[in-house]
């Protein structure tokens, strides 16, 4: 998009292209919203994407089981190679909407805007393919699975689809901005996301004789308390770090000293050094606390996403285009970074690019202002 001919960059031209496809875009978004599928299970979603790409006349191939890759070659000669990404997985939660297009798959819901992302990229593909005789270079389209669990982007990277890419771009809708506004902010935007599971093994006994056992439940509780010291006492107060515990499971019966316990949680940060330090401290606290009480602790980490840091030059390039379309007041350059993660960061670790945030909050419709991962 950055290398679109100047005569096609005008506000009215671009706006008209999209306006002409409004019904197509809306119908697709409503279809995807009504048929949500969770990470790595997007089988119907990818088939629908492939059907639309066939109608558009674009070649495509699968990435993993449910990702879809398509491409458009400009007919004005060689030029830059640009990758555009949309994620497409939904969440395991109930849809609280009452509209006709509410989820038809009970227990699943598009509550993070990925239905809109997918519909938007398909619409962009339709427009770009129709105009391919008017630009040079190459466009790669990534319809990516499994963003919610950080397992999708790396499949596109592993397939070599970032090789030769000059820029990679993505967008995410946000209820934190009103409609008509877009964030083009340099630097950190999203934190890293690491999942951890701590398994504590103690020794069972009757609760009336706790001295004969090693209480895994008690030890797990001490580990949870100890983990809070990482942020409170081990981290520079100017750094932004989260160590959160979401699951604690222990024991089998009320009158038995728990022999096993499990803790599941996540760490979030914005820098590689801080990320490593935080995760190393989780391991050290878990193992040493367990050892203190005669138990053992095993710690498993899963890398879900790296920190997402927008390249400054890429932001400037996008801004130069957006300024032709939107008033300056609608372009946000200091959007607050968030501790939510996005595996778009895996693309930025390979090539330069940026991630924009597009406002969806309509003050006249209160439900558009609810936070993401909410059923409305």
Buried (B, 14 or more C-beta within 10 A) or exposed (E): BBBBEEEEBEEEEBEEBBEEBEEBBBEBBBBBBBBBBBBBBBEBBBEBBBEBBEEBEBEBEEBBEBBBBBBBBBEEEEBBBBBBBBBBBBBEBBBBBEEEBBBEBEEBBBBBBBBBBBBBBBBBBBBBBBBBEBBBBBBBBBBBBBBBBBBBBBBBBEBEBBEEBBBBBBBBBBBBBBBEBBBBBBEBBBBBBBBBBBBBBBBBBEBEEEEEBBBBBBBBBBBBEBBEEBBEEEBEEEBBBBBBBEEBEBBEEEEEBBBBBBBBBBBBBBBEEBBEBBBEBBBEBBBEBBEEBEBBBEBEBEBBBBBBBBBEEBBEBBBEBBBEBBEEEBBBEEBEBBBBBBBBBBBBBBBBBBBBBBBBBBEEEEEBBBEBEBBB
